[in-house]
């Protein structure tokens, strides 16, 4: 089930996504759905791959696959996992878009917050 929805652009400098708090113990249940745009138009992701990218604690790079929900409308889903939630507090991330082995674009950065689980 989608917990957060956002729109991220590959061309616009600012994207407001709101506060995304993911609970560290809730692996594979924290789902972010993103609509990717370019020049205010929906990005066509047909035949493409999209990855969640981050440097955890500004040190450890991760690249995780996303699920393309509607390629023509640029809609993807990313489920936060043990890699993206391995460190508490504020993290920055973005999505990279590939066609074959070629990087064709990236979204603007966004922040998410990893909060501690009770157990």
LINSULJO-V349638 format. One record per helix or strand. SS is the DSSP state (~ for helix, > for strand). FROM is the first residue (numbers start at 1). TO is the last residue. If there is no record, write none. Layout:
SS;FROM;TO, SS;FROM;TO
This chain:
>;4;9, >;21;23, >;30;38, >;41;42, >;48;56, >;60;65, >;67;70, >;75;80, >;89;99, >;102;106, >;110;115
